Amino acid sequence: MNTPPLLSVKKLSVSFGKGNTETSVLHTISFDVHEGEIVGIVGESGSGKSVTSLSIMGLLPSKDAHVEGEIFFEKQNLLVLNEKEFRKIRGREIAMIFQEPMSALNPSLTCGFQVAEVLQLHLKMNAKEAKNETISLFKKVKLPRPTEIYNSYPHQISGGQMQRVMIAMAIACKPKLLIADEPTTALDVTVQKEIISLLKSIQQETKMAMLFISHDLSLVSEIADTVVVMYKGNIVEKATTIEIFKNPQAEYTKALLASRPALDVRLAKLPTIASIADKSFKPREIKPVERAKRHKNIYTQQPILEVANLKKYYFSSVGIFAKKEIVKAVDAVSFSVFEGETLGLVGESGCGKSTLGRTILQLENVTGGSIKYRGRELVKLSKTEIRKLRKEVQIIFQDPYSSLNPRLMIGQALMEPMEVHGLGNSKSERKNRVLSLLERVGLDKSYFYRYPHELSGGQRQRVGIARTIVVEPKLVICDESVSALDISVQAQVLNLLNELKNDFGFTYIFISHDLAVVKYMSDQLLVMNSGKIEELGDADEIYENPQTVYSKKLIAAIPKGI
């Protein structure tokens, strides 16, 4: 562009700590953002994306951060401003949408008050003017019942609605630059699409510039004009979105593009950063004939799990004399899972998929219906019998960090379930099995002596998988087990799950709101909506020819890339 940039980052370097403990996280990066332009910054966790945005916002911890370079906003170097001077710009000229709205919003204040406060602070509106403008902003970001949400607390609204409140707060003062840091990571694919469309329409209406940060290149392609690809604190590629997708130059960019499960073909193994670098790696497509042959072997057996007319209702009432309300989380659901298959369970948040998983595990009492595992009715089992069953029916949680004891070393955490179920004749035998298993999930023996906080998200998920399979289960429920991972790490974990399934003969119920991932992993696909089965059948057939409006909406919302 011929016009001078609105934002110009020049040779920016950031490090944390002092002396021998100093860690460099950004290495002389440079890029520009012009007025009315949307620039996407893409990379994995640890690439420096968020540190870049915090540097621009002047939110780096002043004691620990060492910053070099220049950040010009409207020809003013932001790095020489003091905190008082920065406060005049932050929120007014440059605004930010944070990744996790629940932690960014104050839980003790109503949603409306928090947005109105920004208007009173920066635009000097009185309380009545700020309230009216906030309700107007809530309408603009398409929040339902804007007056009611004005008086609601963050915990009383959904994740998608909280993100819309954050967007309203960010655009309240009509900033010239909006930074959106992973604004859709925790959202369903349909809500994600709505947020992207909303941001695009607001940007087109206001002509503001935008810096859109994500680990998902396909998602960035839906909104960005230009893409900056980051890896380990460096910019490895910078080009228009079309050029990045049609002709990527950096090996890392190629790996990011390839790691996302393709929707038109089914690969035996997903490409990863390591495999892209290995020129001998050739992705192998699983042909329909191969799938049909495998399915013939699977579906001639008796089901390992039979769920019939399953119901899980919650009852709530407010006040002593109030009428009870019934929430039908799982409503008359029936299906079978066959040994050796992967049943994909997909739907938006609140559709009942995680509740269904918990009832199968008997972590929730059923309201009605039947759950049979290998012909044995689970609903009637005693607590002692259920505990014995846990060895055969296991779960991999979405957040392995919260399911691991922070005070136990990884090795201890893996040996614990073996002791509970009486596996291994001695402590040394259990330790040897754990060491072998760590290597099997791609972690060397040193991880035995590490604590959960010392591991990355991908490493913790591998530990979560190891902890699940250490007791040699038959049926494994994967509940959003890759949704919090970077695209390339996600590919590694999905490959690992498939390898373990082949090696150990596992049967999976794979729960996710990401239809692209579920389609890649699954033989059969079960689509849930409002506690009911919307559609059930072959995964590829449902994707190619969905029968219901809801399934079509889910598929249409998947980021396709260019």
Buried (B, 14 or more C-beta within 10 A) or exposed (E): EEEEBBBBBBEBBBBBEEEEEEEBBBBEBBBBBBBBBBBBBBBBBBBBBBBBBBBBBBBBEEEEBEBEBBBBBBEEEBBEBEEEEBBEBBBBBBBBBBBBBBEBBEEEEBBBBBBBBBBBBBBEBEEEBBBEBBBEBBEBBBBEEBBBBBEBBBEEBEBBBBBBBBBBBBBBBEBBBBBBBBBBBBBBBBBBBBBBEBBBEBBEEBEBBBBBBBBBBBBBBBBBBBBBBBBBBBBBBBBEBEBBBEEBBBBBBBBBBBBBBBBEEBBEBBBBBEBBEEEEEEEEEBEEEEBEEBBEEBBEEEBBBBBEEBBBBEEEEEEEEEEEEEBBBBBBBEBBBBBBBBBBBBBBBBBBBBBBBBBBBBEBEBBEBBBBBEEEEBBEBEEEEBEEBBBBBBBBBBBBBEBBEEEBBBBBBBBBBBEEBEBBEEEEEBBEBBBEBBEBBBBEEEBBEBBBEEBBBBBBBBBBBBBBBBBBBBBBBBBBBBBBBBBBBBBBBBBBBBBBBEEEEBBBBBBBBBBBBBBBBBBBBBBBBBBBBBBBBBBBEBBEEBEEEBBEBBBEBBBEBE
